């Protein structure tokens, strides 16, 4: 399955996968407004034997087939204060 991958200029580390280059017809308007003007990153052939960076190939392919797009959000940022408190609590034992 061939797809186009776009990055958001508004949201760091946010990527939009679509079935065809420049075809955003199945992407909801509110998502396109939030995403901003898409910037093409690459065209790629999705293959179950080749992993993607942060996305699950199976989920991307399923989303493309079902809804015509897949939105990859950045991984959650680590809350260093919470982690520090956890480490302190573990040290008290």
PDB file of N, CA, C and O in Angstrom, chain B, residues numbered from 101:
ATOM      1  N   UNK B 101       0.848  -1.171   0.000  1.00  0.00           N
ATOM      2  CA  UNK B 101       0.000   0.000   0.000  1.00  0.00           C
ATOM      3  C   UNK B 101       0.899   1.242   0.000  1.00  0.00           C
ATOM      4  O   UNK B 101       1.761   1.391   0.866  1.00  0.00           O
ATOM      5  N   UNK B 102       0.695   2.108  -0.954  1.00  0.00           N
ATOM      6  CA  UNK B 102       1.453   3.342  -1.071  1.00  0.00           C
ATOM      7  C   UNK B 102       0.701   4.447  -0.334  1.00  0.00           C
ATOM      8  O   UNK B 102      -0.526   4.510  -0.399  1.00  0.00           O
ATOM      9  N   UNK B 103       1.430   5.318   0.366  1.00  0.00           N
ATOM     10  CA  UNK B 103       0.785   6.444   1.034  1.00  0.00           C
ATOM     11  C   UNK B 103       1.721   7.641   1.073  1.00  0.00           C
ATOM     12  O   UNK B 103       2.930   7.515   0.878  1.00  0.00           O
ATOM     13  N   UNK B 104       1.137   8.801   1.329  1.00  0.00           N
ATOM     14  CA  UNK B 104       1.886  10.045   1.465  1.00  0.00           C
ATOM     15  C   UNK B 104       1.896  10.435   2.939  1.00  0.00           C
ATOM     16  O   UNK B 104       0.891  10.292   3.636  1.00  0.00           O
ATOM     17  N   UNK B 105       3.033  10.926   3.403  1.00  0.00           N
ATOM     18  CA  UNK B 105       3.176  11.336   4.795  1.00  0.00           C
ATOM     19  C   UNK B 105       3.486  12.832   4.821  1.00  0.00           C
ATOM     20  O   UNK B 105       4.401  13.310   4.150  1.00  0.00           O
ATOM     21  N   UNK B 106       2.701  13.551   5.612  1.00  0.00           N
ATOM     22  CA  UNK B 106       2.857  14.997   5.744  1.00  0.00           C
ATOM     23  C   UNK B 106       3.147  15.351   7.187  1.00  0.00           C
ATOM     24  O   UNK B 106       2.666  14.689   8.106  1.00  0.00           O
ATOM     25  N   UNK B 107       3.942  16.403   7.388  1.00  0.00           N
ATOM     26  CA  UNK B 107       4.161  16.886   8.744  1.00  0.00           C
ATOM     27  C   UNK B 107       3.391  18.189   8.930  1.00  0.00           C
ATOM     28  O   UNK B 107       3.120  18.925   7.981  1.00  0.00           O
ATOM     29  N   UNK B 108       3.056  18.440  10.179  1.00  0.00           N
ATOM     30  CA  UNK B 108       2.337  19.659  10.525  1.00  0.00           C
ATOM     31  C   UNK B 108       3.332  20.779  10.794  1.00  0.00           C
ATOM     32  O   UNK B 108       4.368  20.563  11.423  1.00  0.00           O
ATOM     33  N   UNK B 109       3.014  21.969  10.317  1.00  0.00           N
ATOM     34  CA  UNK B 109       3.835  23.136  10.621  1.00  0.00           C
ATOM     35  C   UNK B 109       3.384  23.775  11.934  1.00  0.00           C
ATOM     36  O   UNK B 109       4.104  24.582  12.521  1.00  0.00           O
ATOM     37  N   UNK B 110       2.187  23.407  12.386  1.00  0.00           N
ATOM     38  CA  UNK B 110       1.645  23.972  13.619  1.00  0.00           C
ATOM     39  C   UNK B 110       1.953  23.113  14.845  1.00  0.00           C
ATOM     40  O   UNK B 110       2.171  23.637  15.938  1.00  0.00           O
ATOM     41  N   UNK B 111       1.969  21.813  14.661  1.00  0.00           N
ATOM     42  CA  UNK B 111       2.123  20.872  15.771  1.00  0.00           C
ATOM     43  C   UNK B 111       3.386  20.053  15.568  1.00  0.00           C
ATOM     44  O   UNK B 111       3.469  19.254  14.635  1.00  0.00           O
ATOM     45  N   UNK B 112       4.373  20.248  16.439  1.00  0.00           N
ATOM     46  CA  UNK B 112       5.645  19.531  16.319  1.00  0.00           C
ATOM     47  C   UNK B 112       5.442  18.025  16.428  1.00  0.00           C
ATOM     48  O   UNK B 112       4.618  17.550  17.210  1.00  0.00           O
ATOM     49  N   UNK B 113       6.197  17.292  15.641  1.00  0.00           N
ATOM     50  CA  UNK B 113       6.196  15.828  15.649  1.00  0.00           C
ATOM     51  C   UNK B 113       4.824  15.211  15.383  1.00  0.00           C
ATOM     52  O   UNK B 113       4.521  14.121  15.869  1.00  0.00           O
ATOM     53  N   UNK B 114       4.003  15.912  14.612  1.00  0.00           N
ATOM     54  CA  UNK B 114       2.678  15.420  14.254  1.00  0.00           C
ATOM     55  C   UNK B 114       2.660  15.160  12.752  1.00  0.00           C
ATOM     56  O   UNK B 114       3.014  16.028  11.953  1.00  0.00           O
ATOM     57  N   UNK B 115       2.239  13.950  12.381  1.00  0.00           N
ATOM     58  CA  UNK B 115       2.279  13.529  10.976  1.00  0.00           C
ATOM     59  C   UNK B 115       0.923  13.005  10.543  1.00  0.00           C
ATOM     60  O   UNK B 115       0.203  12.385  11.325  1.00  0.00           O
ATOM     61  N   UNK B 116       0.585  13.259   9.295  1.00  0.00           N
ATOM     62  CA  UNK B 116      -0.671  12.819   8.710  1.00  0.00           C
ATOM     63  C   UNK B 116      -0.359  11.914   7.524  1.00  0.00           C
ATOM     64  O   UNK B 116       0.323  12.320   6.583  1.00  0.00           O
ATOM     65  N   UNK B 117      -0.860  10.694   7.577  1.00  0.00           N
ATOM     66  CA  UNK B 117      -0.707   9.728   6.490  1.00  0.00           C
ATOM     67  C   UNK B 117      -2.012   9.742   5.694  1.00  0.00           C
ATOM     68  O   UNK B 117      -3.092   9.640   6.275  1.00  0.00           O
ATOM     69  N   UNK B 118      -1.918   9.867   4.373  1.00  0.00           N
ATOM     70  CA  UNK B 118      -3.097   9.805   3.505  1.00  0.00           C
ATOM     71  C   UNK B 118      -2.838   8.817   2.374  1.00  0.00           C
ATOM     72  O   UNK B 118      -1.696   8.496   2.046  1.00  0.00           O
ATOM     73  N   UNK B 119      -3.924   8.350   1.797  1.00  0.00           N
ATOM     74  CA  UNK B 119      -3.823   7.325   0.753  1.00  0.00           C
ATOM     75  C   UNK B 119      -3.138   7.813  -0.519  1.00  0.00           C
ATOM     76  O   UNK B 119      -2.364   7.078  -1.133  1.00  0.00           O
ATOM     77  N   UNK B 120      -3.423   9.049  -0.914  1.00  0.00           N
ATOM     78  CA  UNK B 120      -2.867   9.588  -2.154  1.00  0.00           C
ATOM     79  C   UNK B 120      -2.317  10.991  -1.905  1.00  0.00           C
ATOM     80  O   UNK B 120      -2.857  11.758  -1.108  1.00  0.00           O
ATOM     81  N   UNK B 121      -1.257  11.295  -2.590  1.00  0.00           N
ATOM     82  CA  UNK B 121      -0.610  12.609  -2.476  1.00  0.00           C
ATOM     83  C   UNK B 121      -1.610  13.730  -2.780  1.00  0.00           C
ATOM     84  O   UNK B 121      -2.329  13.698  -3.779  1.00  0.00           O
ATOM     85  N   UNK B 122      -1.628  14.705  -1.897  1.00  0.00           N
ATOM     86  CA  UNK B 122      -2.476  15.897  -2.026  1.00  0.00           C
ATOM     87  C   UNK B 122      -3.974  15.590  -1.977  1.00  0.00           C
ATOM     88  O   UNK B 122      -4.774  16.442  -2.365  1.00  0.00           O
ATOM     89  N   UNK B 123      -4.377  14.419  -1.520  1.00  0.00           N
ATOM     90  CA  UNK B 123      -5.799  14.082  -1.419  1.00  0.00           C
ATOM     91  C   UNK B 123      -6.193  14.059   0.058  1.00  0.00           C
ATOM     92  O   UNK B 123      -5.975  13.071   0.760  1.00  0.00           O
ATOM     93  N   UNK B 124      -6.775  15.166   0.509  1.00  0.00           N
ATOM     94  CA  UNK B 124      -7.206  15.293   1.900  1.00  0.00           C
ATOM     95  C   UNK B 124      -8.728  15.256   1.997  1.00  0.00           C
ATOM     96  O   UNK B 124      -9.301  15.714   2.986  1.00  0.00           O
ATOM     97  N   UNK B 125      -9.380  14.714   0.973  1.00  0.00           N
ATOM     98  CA  UNK B 125     -10.839  14.723   0.905  1.00  0.00           C
ATOM     99  C   UNK B 125     -11.499  13.929   2.034  1.00  0.00           C
ATOM    100  O   UNK B 125     -12.633  14.229   2.409  1.00  0.00           O
ATOM    101  N   UNK B 126     -10.821  12.933   2.577  1.00  0.00           N
ATOM    102  CA  UNK B 126     -11.415  12.119   3.649  1.00  0.00           C
ATOM    103  C   UNK B 126     -10.972  12.565   5.049  1.00  0.00           C
ATOM    104  O   UNK B 126     -11.381  11.980   6.052  1.00  0.00           O
ATOM    105  N   UNK B 127     -10.136  13.602   5.105  1.00  0.00           N
ATOM    106  CA  UNK B 127      -9.669  14.124   6.386  1.00  0.00           C
ATOM    107  C   UNK B 127     -10.665  15.187   6.856  1.00  0.00           C
ATOM    108  O   UNK B 127     -10.970  16.111   6.103  1.00  0.00           O
ATOM    109  N   UNK B 128     -11.178  15.074   8.086  1.00  0.00           N
ATOM    110  CA  UNK B 128     -12.143  16.072   8.583  1.00  0.00           C
ATOM    111  C   UNK B 128     -11.565  17.490   8.545  1.00  0.00           C
ATOM    112  O   UNK B 128     -10.385  17.705   8.823  1.00  0.00           O
ATOM    113  N   UNK B 129     -12.416  18.437   8.199  1.00  0.00           N
ATOM    114  CA  UNK B 129     -11.999  19.840   8.074  1.00  0.00           C
ATOM    115  C   UNK B 129     -11.405  20.381   9.374  1.00  0.00           C
ATOM    116  O   UNK B 129     -10.422  21.122   9.341  1.00  0.00           O
ATOM    117  N   UNK B 130     -11.987  20.022  10.510  1.00  0.00           N
ATOM    118  CA  UNK B 130     -11.481  20.509  11.793  1.00  0.00           C
ATOM    119  C   UNK B 130     -10.052  20.002  12.036  1.00  0.00           C
ATOM    120  O   UNK B 130      -9.223  20.720  12.595  1.00  0.00           O
ATOM    121  N   UNK B 131      -9.774  18.775  11.618  1.00  0.00           N
ATOM    122  CA  UNK B 131      -8.420  18.238  11.757  1.00  0.00           C
ATOM    123  C   UNK B 131      -7.453  19.003  10.856  1.00  0.00           C
ATOM    124  O   UNK B 131      -6.341  19.329  11.272  1.00  0.00           O
ATOM    125  N   UNK B 132      -7.868  19.286   9.639  1.00  0.00           N
ATOM    126  CA  UNK B 132      -7.003  20.027   8.714  1.00  0.00           C
ATOM    127  C   UNK B 132      -6.736  21.443   9.242  1.00  0.00           C
ATOM    128  O   UNK B 132      -5.631  21.961   9.082  1.00  0.00           O
ATOM    129  N   UNK B 133      -7.723  22.061   9.861  1.00  0.00           N
ATOM    130  CA  UNK B 133      -7.545  23.394  10.435  1.00  0.00           C
ATOM    131  C   UNK B 133      -6.536  23.351  11.573  1.00  0.00           C
ATOM    132  O   UNK B 133      -5.654  24.204  11.660  1.00  0.00           O
ATOM    133  N   UNK B 134      -6.667  22.362  12.438  1.00  0.00           N
ATOM    134  CA  UNK B 134      -5.752  22.219  13.570  1.00  0.00           C
ATOM    135  C   UNK B 134      -4.352  21.824  13.105  1.00  0.00           C
ATOM    136  O   UNK B 134      -3.354  22.307  13.640  1.00  0.00           O
ATOM    137  N   UNK B 135      -4.284  20.954  12.120  1.00  0.00           N
ATOM    138  CA  UNK B 135      -3.016  20.450  11.600  1.00  0.00           C
ATOM    139  C   UNK B 135      -2.229  21.555  10.901  1.00  0.00           C
ATOM    140  O   UNK B 135      -1.001  21.598  10.976  1.00  0.00           O
ATOM    141  N   UNK B 136      -2.942  22.442  10.225  1.00  0.00           N
ATOM    142  CA  UNK B 136      -2.277  23.499   9.466  1.00  0.00           C
ATOM    143  C   UNK B 136      -1.952  23.033   8.056  1.00  0.00           C
ATOM    144  O   UNK B 136      -2.365  21.953   7.633  1.00  0.00           O
ATOM    145  N   UNK B 137      -1.212  23.854   7.341  1.00  0.00           N
ATOM    146  CA  UNK B 137      -0.853  23.501   5.962  1.00  0.00           C
ATOM    147  C   UNK B 137       0.122  22.333   5.972  1.00  0.00           C
ATOM    148  O   UNK B 137       1.224  22.451   6.509  1.00  0.00           O
ATOM    149  N   UNK B 138      -0.273  21.205   5.382  1.00  0.00           N
ATOM    150  CA  UNK B 138       0.589  20.024   5.390  1.00  0.00           C
ATOM    151  C   UNK B 138       1.830  20.209   4.520  1.00  0.00           C
ATOM    152  O   UNK B 138       1.777  20.813   3.448  1.00  0.00           O
ATOM    153  N   UNK B 139       2.935  19.678   5.006  1.00  0.00           N
ATOM    154  CA  UNK B 139       4.190  19.708   4.252  1.00  0.00           C
ATOM    155  C   UNK B 139       4.596  18.260   3.964  1.00  0.00           C
ATOM    156  O   UNK B 139       4.829  17.476   4.884  1.00  0.00           O
ATOM    157  N   UNK B 140       4.675  17.921   2.680  1.00  0.00           N
ATOM    158  CA  UNK B 140       5.006  16.545   2.295  1.00  0.00           C
ATOM    159  C   UNK B 140       6.388  16.171   2.807  1.00  0.00           C
ATOM    160  O   UNK B 140       7.366  16.885   2.587  1.00  0.00           O
ATOM    161  N   UNK B 141       6.447  15.031   3.497  1.00  0.00           N
ATOM    162  CA  UNK B 141       7.712  14.513   4.009  1.00  0.00           C
ATOM    163  C   UNK B 141       8.209  13.400   3.096  1.00  0.00           C
ATOM    164  O   UNK B 141       9.371  13.384   2.691  1.00  0.00           O
ATOM    165  N   UNK B 142       7.311  12.467   2.778  1.00  0.00           N
ATOM    166  CA  UNK B 142       7.712  11.369   1.903  1.00  0.00           C
ATOM    167  C   UNK B 142       6.525  10.603   1.374  1.00  0.00           C
ATOM    168  O   UNK B 142       5.420  10.655   1.914  1.00  0.00           O
ATOM    169  N   UNK B 143       6.789   9.898   0.312  1.00  0.00           N
ATOM    170  CA  UNK B 143       5.869   8.895  -0.215  1.00  0.00           C
ATOM    171  C   UNK B 143       6.499   7.564   0.152  1.00  0.00           C
ATOM    172  O   UNK B 143       7.698   7.365  -0.045  1.00  0.00           O
ATOM    173  N   UNK B 144       5.698   6.653   0.683  1.00  0.00           N
ATOM    174  CA  UNK B 144       6.264   5.372   1.105  1.00  0.00           C
ATOM    175  C   UNK B 144       5.303   4.234   0.831  1.00  0.00           C
ATOM    176  O   UNK B 144       4.086   4.413   0.781  1.00  0.00           O
ATOM    177  N   UNK B 145       5.875   3.082   0.658  1.00  0.00           N
ATOM    178  CA  UNK B 145       5.088   1.870   0.504  1.00  0.00           C
ATOM    179  C   UNK B 145       5.032   1.209   1.871  1.00  0.00           C
ATOM    180  O   UNK B 145       6.062   0.826   2.426  1.00  0.00           O
ATOM    181  N   UNK B 146       3.824   1.076   2.413  1.00  0.00           N
ATOM    182  CA  UNK B 146       3.662   0.419   3.702  1.00  0.00           C
ATOM    183  C   UNK B 146       3.789  -1.081   3.514  1.00  0.00           C
ATOM    184  O   UNK B 146       3.194  -1.662   2.606  1.00  0.00           O
ATOM    185  N   UNK B 147       4.556  -1.685   4.367  1.00  0.00           N
ATOM    186  CA  UNK B 147       4.840  -3.116   4.291  1.00  0.00           C
ATOM    187  C   UNK B 147       4.824  -3.678   5.707  1.00  0.00           C
ATOM    188  O   UNK B 147       5.495  -3.156   6.597  1.00  0.00           O
ATOM    189  N   UNK B 148       4.063  -4.733   5.911  1.00  0.00           N
ATOM    190  CA  UNK B 148       3.946  -5.321   7.248  1.00  0.00           C
ATOM    191  C   UNK B 148       5.278  -5.831   7.792  1.00  0.00           C
ATOM    192  O   UNK B 148       5.436  -5.985   9.003  1.00  0.00           O
ATOM    193  N   UNK B 149       6.227  -6.092   6.912  1.00  0.00           N
ATOM    194  CA  UNK B 149       7.524  -6.606   7.367  1.00  0.00           C
ATOM    195  C   UNK B 149       8.518  -5.498   7.693  1.00  0.00           C
ATOM    196  O   UNK B 149       9.598  -5.760   8.223  1.00  0.00           O
ATOM    197  N   UNK B 150       8.149  -4.256   7.373  1.00  0.00           N
ATOM    198  CA  UNK B 150       9.054  -3.124   7.637  1.00  0.00           C
ATOM    199  C   UNK B 150       8.390  -2.158   8.615  1.00  0.00           C
ATOM    200  O   UNK B 150       7.369  -1.551   8.291  1.00  0.00           O
ATOM    201  N   UNK B 151       8.964  -2.012   9.810  1.00  0.00           N
ATOM    202  CA  UNK B 151       8.343  -1.135  10.810  1.00  0.00           C
ATOM    203  C   UNK B 151       8.486   0.343  10.455  1.00  0.00           C
ATOM    204  O   UNK B 151       9.417   0.751   9.762  1.00  0.00           O
ATOM    205  N   UNK B 152       7.548   1.117  10.947  1.00  0.00           N
ATOM    206  CA  UNK B 152       7.624   2.570  10.833  1.00  0.00           C
ATOM    207  C   UNK B 152       8.286   3.100  12.100  1.00  0.00           C
ATOM    208  O   UNK B 152       8.428   2.363  13.076  1.00  0.00           O
ATOM    209  N   UNK B 153       8.686   4.355  12.095  1.00  0.00           N
ATOM    210  CA  UNK B 153       9.362   4.939  13.250  1.00  0.00           C
ATOM    211  C   UNK B 153       8.580   4.797  14.542  1.00  0.00           C
ATOM    212  O   UNK B 153       8.999   4.055  15.431  1.00  0.00           O
ATOM    213  N   UNK B 154       7.463   5.482  14.671  1.00  0.00           N
ATOM    214  CA  UNK B 154       6.691   5.470  15.916  1.00  0.00           C
ATOM    215  C   UNK B 154       5.307   4.850  15.759  1.00  0.00           C
ATOM    216  O   UNK B 154       4.645   4.562  16.756  1.00  0.00           O
ATOM    217  N   UNK B 155       4.870   4.644  14.546  1.00  0.00           N
ATOM    218  CA  UNK B 155       3.523   4.131  14.314  1.00  0.00           C
ATOM    219  C   UNK B 155       3.552   2.630  14.025  1.00  0.00           C
ATOM    220  O   UNK B 155       4.537   2.099  13.511  1.00  0.00           O
ATOM    221  N   UNK B 156       2.464   1.970  14.361  1.00  0.00           N
ATOM    222  CA  UNK B 156       2.283   0.545  14.083  1.00  0.00           C
ATOM    223  C   UNK B 156       1.759   0.419  12.643  1.00  0.00           C
ATOM    224  O   UNK B 156       0.703   0.961  12.319  1.00  0.00           O
ATOM    225  N   UNK B 157       2.479  -0.276  11.807  1.00  0.00           N
ATOM    226  CA  UNK B 157       2.113  -0.412  10.388  1.00  0.00           C
ATOM    227  C   UNK B 157       0.700  -0.967  10.236  1.00  0.00           C
ATOM    228  O   UNK B 157      -0.056  -0.510   9.379  1.00  0.00           O
ATOM    229  N   UNK B 158       0.340  -1.947  11.059  1.00  0.00           N
ATOM    230  CA  UNK B 158      -1.012  -2.520  10.980  1.00  0.00           C
ATOM    231  C   UNK B 158      -2.078  -1.469  11.245  1.00  0.00           C
ATOM    232  O   UNK B 158      -3.089  -1.417  10.544  1.00  0.00           O
ATOM    233  N   UNK B 159      -1.859  -0.631  12.252  1.00  0.00           N
ATOM    234  CA  UNK B 159      -2.836   0.412  12.590  1.00  0.00           C
ATOM    235  C   UNK B 159      -2.911   1.469  11.494  1.00  0.00           C
ATOM    236  O   UNK B 159      -3.995   1.953  11.169  1.00  0.00           O
ATOM    237  N   UNK B 160      -1.777   1.822  10.930  1.00  0.00           N
ATOM    238  CA  UNK B 160      -1.764   2.820   9.852  1.00  0.00           C
ATOM    239  C   UNK B 160      -2.536   2.285   8.652  1.00  0.00           C
ATOM    240  O   UNK B 160      -3.379   2.989   8.096  1.00  0.00           O
ATOM    241  N   UNK B 161      -2.261   1.067   8.252  1.00  0.00           N
ATOM    242  CA  UNK B 161      -2.936   0.480   7.092  1.00  0.00           C
ATOM    243  C   UNK B 161      -4.434   0.350   7.336  1.00  0.00           C
ATOM    244  O   UNK B 161      -5.235   0.642   6.448  1.00  0.00           O
ATOM    245  N   UNK B 162      -4.818  -0.086   8.534  1.00  0.00           N
ATOM    246  CA  UNK B 162      -6.237  -0.223   8.868  1.00  0.00           C
ATOM    247  C   UNK B 162      -6.941   1.133   8.829  1.00  0.00           C
ATOM    248  O   UNK B 162      -8.045   1.250   8.297  1.00  0.00           O
ATOM    249  N   UNK B 163      -6.298   2.155   9.394  1.00  0.00           N
ATOM    250  CA  UNK B 163      -6.897   3.490   9.397  1.00  0.00           C
ATOM    251  C   UNK B 163      -7.032   4.042   7.979  1.00  0.00           C
ATOM    252  O   UNK B 163      -8.047   4.651   7.641  1.00  0.00           O
ATOM    253  N   UNK B 164      -6.024   3.832   7.164  1.00  0.00           N
ATOM    254  CA  UNK B 164      -6.096   4.301   5.774  1.00  0.00           C
ATOM    255  C   UNK B 164      -7.236   3.617   5.034  1.00  0.00           C
ATOM    256  O   UNK B 164      -7.962   4.264   4.280  1.00  0.00           O
ATOM    257  N   UNK B 165      -7.400   2.315   5.242  1.00  0.00           N
ATOM    258  CA  UNK B 165      -8.480   1.587   4.580  1.00  0.00           C
ATOM    259  C   UNK B 165      -9.856   2.018   5.087  1.00  0.00           C
ATOM    260  O   UNK B 165     -10.790   2.163   4.298  1.00  0.00           O
ATOM    261  N   UNK B 166      -9.984   2.221   6.396  1.00  0.00           N
ATOM    262  CA  UNK B 166     -11.288   2.524   6.988  1.00  0.00           C
ATOM    263  C   UNK B 166     -11.689   3.987   6.860  1.00  0.00           C
ATOM    264  O   UNK B 166     -12.825   4.293   6.497  1.00  0.00           O
ATOM    265  N   UNK B 167     -10.746   4.903   7.162  1.00  0.00           N
ATOM    266  CA  UNK B 167     -11.129   6.315   7.192  1.00  0.00           C
ATOM    267  C   UNK B 167     -10.369   7.193   6.210  1.00  0.00           C
ATOM    268  O   UNK B 167     -10.700   8.368   6.049  1.00  0.00           O
ATOM    269  N   UNK B 168      -9.351   6.640   5.549  1.00  0.00           N
ATOM    270  CA  UNK B 168      -8.634   7.392   4.529  1.00  0.00           C
ATOM    271  C   UNK B 168      -7.460   8.216   5.029  1.00  0.00           C
ATOM    272  O   UNK B 168      -6.794   8.890   4.243  1.00  0.00           O
ATOM    273  N   UNK B 169      -7.197   8.169   6.343  1.00  0.00           N
ATOM    274  CA  UNK B 169      -6.060   8.896   6.897  1.00  0.00           C
ATOM    275  C   UNK B 169      -5.655   8.278   8.232  1.00  0.00           C
ATOM    276  O   UNK B 169      -6.422   7.545   8.856  1.00  0.00           O
ATOM    277  N   UNK B 170      -4.437   8.591   8.650  1.00  0.00           N
ATOM    278  CA  UNK B 170      -3.936   8.193   9.965  1.00  0.00           C
ATOM    279  C   UNK B 170      -3.178   9.379  10.530  1.00  0.00           C
ATOM    280  O   UNK B 170      -2.326   9.953   9.851  1.00  0.00           O
ATOM    281  N   UNK B 171      -3.478   9.750  11.763  1.00  0.00           N
ATOM    282  CA  UNK B 171      -2.811  10.856  12.420  1.00  0.00           C
ATOM    283  C   UNK B 171      -1.843  10.306  13.454  1.00  0.00           C
ATOM    284  O   UNK B 171      -2.244   9.601  14.380  1.00  0.00           O
ATOM    285  N   UNK B 172      -0.564  10.631  13.291  1.00  0.00           N
ATOM    286  CA  UNK B 172       0.458  10.207  14.251  1.00  0.00           C
ATOM    287  C   UNK B 172       0.805  11.394  15.135  1.00  0.00           C
ATOM    288  O   UNK B 172       1.328  12.405  14.666  1.00  0.00           O
ATOM    289  N   UNK B 173       0.508  11.256  16.418  1.00  0.00           N
ATOM    290  CA  UNK B 173       0.805  12.302  17.387  1.00  0.00           C
ATOM    291  C   UNK B 173       2.148  12.041  18.035  1.00  0.00           C
ATOM    292  O   UNK B 173       2.621  10.904  18.041  1.00  0.00           O
ATOM    293  N   UNK B 174       2.772  13.080  18.583  1.00  0.00           N
ATOM    294  CA  UNK B 174       4.064  12.864  19.241  1.00  0.00           C
ATOM    295  C   UNK B 174       3.896  12.037  20.501  1.00  0.00           C
ATOM    296  O   UNK B 174       2.824  12.042  21.105  1.00  0.00           O
ATOM    297  N   UNK B 175       4.936  11.328  20.904  1.00  0.00           N
ATOM    298  CA  UNK B 175       4.842  10.563  22.146  1.00  0.00           C
ATOM    299  C   UNK B 175       4.656  11.528  23.313  1.00  0.00           C
ATOM    300  O   UNK B 175       5.116  12.669  23.254  1.00  0.00           O
ATOM    301  N   UNK B 176       3.984  11.077  24.376  1.00  0.00           N
ATOM    302  CA  UNK B 176       3.783  11.968  25.523  1.00  0.00           C
ATOM    303  C   UNK B 176       5.117  12.359  26.136  1.00  0.00           C
ATOM    304  O   UNK B 176       6.054  11.562  26.190  1.00  0.00           O
ATOM    305  N   UNK B 177       5.183  13.601  26.596  1.00  0.00           N
ATOM    306  CA  UNK B 177       6.413  14.056  27.228  1.00  0.00           C
ATOM    307  C   UNK B 177       6.483  13.508  28.648  1.00  0.00           C
ATOM    308  O   UNK B 177       5.473  13.384  29.340  1.00  0.00           O
ATOM    309  N   UNK B 178       7.676  13.191  29.050  1.00  0.00           N
ATOM    310  CA  UNK B 178       7.880  12.631  30.376  1.00  0.00           C
ATOM    311  C   UNK B 178       7.809  13.760  31.405  1.00  0.00           C
ATOM    312  O   UNK B 178       8.457  14.795  31.252  1.00  0.00           O
ATOM    313  N   UNK B 179       7.022  13.547  32.442  1.00  0.00           N
ATOM    314  CA  UNK B 179       6.926  14.524  33.517  1.00  0.00           C
ATOM    315  C   UNK B 179       8.043  14.218  34.513  1.00  0.00           C
ATOM    316  O   UNK B 179       7.949  13.276  35.300  1.00  0.00           O
ATOM    317  N   UNK B 180       9.088  15.017  34.469  1.00  0.00           N
ATOM    318  CA  UNK B 180      10.263  14.753  35.298  1.00  0.00           C
ATOM    319  C   UNK B 180       9.983  14.910  36.787  1.00  0.00           C
ATOM    320  O   UNK B 180      10.604  14.228  37.602  1.00  0.00           O
ATOM    321  N   UNK B 181       9.058  15.798  37.157  1.00  0.00           N
ATOM    322  CA  UNK B 181       8.720  15.964  38.577  1.00  0.00           C
ATOM    323  C   UNK B 181       8.057  14.703  39.112  1.00  0.00           C
ATOM    324  O   UNK B 181       8.398  14.238  40.199  1.00  0.00           O
ATOM    325  N   UNK B 182       7.125  14.151  38.369  1.00  0.00           N
ATOM    326  CA  UNK B 182       6.462  12.915  38.790  1.00  0.00           C
ATOM    327  C   UNK B 182       7.484  11.792  38.894  1.00  0.00           C
ATOM    328  O   UNK B 182       7.476  11.031  39.862  1.00  0.00           O
ATOM    329  N   UNK B 183       8.360  11.684  37.906  1.00  0.00           N
ATOM    330  CA  UNK B 183       9.377  10.633  37.932  1.00  0.00           C
ATOM    331  C   UNK B 183      10.300  10.797  39.130  1.00  0.00           C
ATOM    332  O   UNK B 183      10.680   9.809  39.759  1.00  0.00           O
ATOM    333  N   UNK B 184      10.664  12.029  39.452  1.00  0.00           N
ATOM    334  CA  UNK B 184      11.519  12.293  40.610  1.00  0.00           C
ATOM    335  C   UNK B 184      10.826  11.858  41.908  1.00  0.00           C
ATOM    336  O   UNK B 184      11.452  11.250  42.776  1.00  0.00           O
ATOM    337  N   UNK B 185       9.530  12.173  42.035  1.00  0.00           N
ATOM    338  CA  UNK B 185       8.784  11.777  43.224  1.00  0.00           C
ATOM    339  C   UNK B 185       8.691  10.262  43.336  1.00  0.00           C
ATOM    340  O   UNK B 185       8.790   9.714  44.433  1.00  0.00           O
ATOM    341  N   UNK B 186       8.503   9.592  42.225  1.00  0.00           N
ATOM    342  CA  UNK B 186       8.474   8.124  42.226  1.00  0.00           C
ATOM    343  C   UNK B 186       9.815   7.572  42.684  1.00  0.00           C
ATOM    344  O   UNK B 186       9.870   6.652  43.501  1.00  0.00           O
ATOM    345  N   UNK B 187      10.893   8.135  42.157  1.00  0.00           N
ATOM    346  CA  UNK B 187      12.234   7.690  42.544  1.00  0.00           C
ATOM    347  C   UNK B 187      12.491   7.941  44.018  1.00  0.00           C
ATOM    348  O   UNK B 187      13.113   7.112  44.683  1.00  0.00           O
ATOM    349  N   UNK B 188      12.023   9.072  44.546  1.00  0.00           N
ATOM    350  CA  UNK B 188      12.196   9.356  45.971  1.00  0.00           C
ATOM    351  C   UNK B 188      11.433   8.354  46.817  1.00  0.00           C
ATOM    352  O   UNK B 188      11.947   7.871  47.826  1.00  0.00           O
ATOM    353  N   UNK B 189      10.219   8.041  46.417  1.00  0.00           N
ATOM    354  CA  UNK B 189       9.396   7.080  47.168  1.00  0.00           C
ATOM    355  C   UNK B 189      10.028   5.693  47.134  1.00  0.00           C
ATOM    356  O   UNK B 189       9.980   4.974  48.132  1.00  0.00           O
ATOM    357  N   UNK B 190      10.609   5.310  46.023  1.00  0.00           N
ATOM    358  CA  UNK B 190      11.260   4.004  45.937  1.00  0.00           C
ATOM    359  C   UNK B 190      12.523   3.968  46.775  1.00  0.00           C
ATOM    360  O   UNK B 190      12.896   2.916  47.293  1.00  0.00           O
ATOM    361  N   UNK B 191      13.181   5.103  46.913  1.00  0.00           N
ATOM    362  CA  UNK B 191      14.393   5.174  47.713  1.00  0.00           C
ATOM    363  C   UNK B 191      14.129   5.072  49.194  1.00  0.00           C
ATOM    364  O   UNK B 191      15.021   4.692  49.952  1.00  0.00           O
ATOM    365  N   UNK B 192      12.897   5.408  49.639  1.00  0.00           N
ATOM    366  CA  UNK B 192      12.556   5.358  51.064  1.00  0.00           C
ATOM    367  C   UNK B 192      12.358   3.934  51.550  1.00  0.00           C
ATOM    368  O   UNK B 192      12.313   3.719  52.761  1.00  0.00           O
ATOM    369  N   UNK B 193      12.243   2.994  50.705  1.00  0.00           N
ATOM    370  CA  UNK B 193      11.940   1.602  51.095  1.00  0.00           C
ATOM    371  C   UNK B 193      13.130   0.896  51.589  1.00  0.00           C
ATOM    372  O   UNK B 193      13.046  -0.276  51.954  1.00  0.00           O
TER     373      UNK B 193
END
